Amino acid sequence: MCILTMQSMTQALKAKNVLETRGVRVTIVNLDPNLTDKGCAYGIRFLCGLESKVKGILNAKNIPYGILMGAQDH
């Protein structure tokens, strides 16, 4: 599984709603703020194989995101 960090719980909820309407199953997770460069404390978890689709949908909807964690799990 991969996690894409989000700036806030509000952004994570927006991302989850948009992605799930497009058929992408997402879980919101709490993160240790020390694990990310900007101290993001939330993320969305999804199958790593969907990374391009997830980022494409979020970019199209202007929903900002941070770093991807877990990409080595492809």
Residue pairs with C-beta under 8 A, 6 or more apart in sequence:
1 45
1 46
1 47
1 48
1 70
1 73
2 45
2 46
2 47
2 48
2 51
2 68
2 69
2 70
2 71
2 73
3 29
3 31
3 43
3 44
3 45
3 68
3 69
3 70
4 15
4 43
4 44
4 46
4 54
4 55
4 58
4 65
4 66
4 67
4 68
4 69
5 31
5 36
5 38
5 40
5 42
5 43
5 65
5 66
5 67
5 68
5 69
6 12
6 15
6 40
6 42
6 43
6 44
6 64
6 65
6 66
7 38
7 40
7 64
7 65
7 66
8 42
9 28
9 42
11 42
11 63
11 64
11 65
12 28
12 42
12 43
12 44
13 28
14 61
14 63
15 26
15 44
15 58
15 63
15 65
16 26
16 27
16 28
16 44
18 57
18 58
18 61
18 63
19 26
19 44
19 46
19 54
19 57
19 58
20 26
22 53
22 57
24 46
24 50
24 53
24 54
24 57
25 46
25 47
26 44
26 45
26 46
26 54
27 44
27 45
27 46
28 42
28 43
28 44
28 45
29 42
29 43
29 44
29 45
30 41
30 42
31 40
31 41
31 42
31 43
32 41
33 39
33 40
33 41
35 69
36 66
36 67
36 69
37 66
37 67
38 66
40 66
43 69
44 54
44 65
46 54
48 70
48 71
48 73
48 74
49 74
51 68
51 71
55 65
58 64
58 65
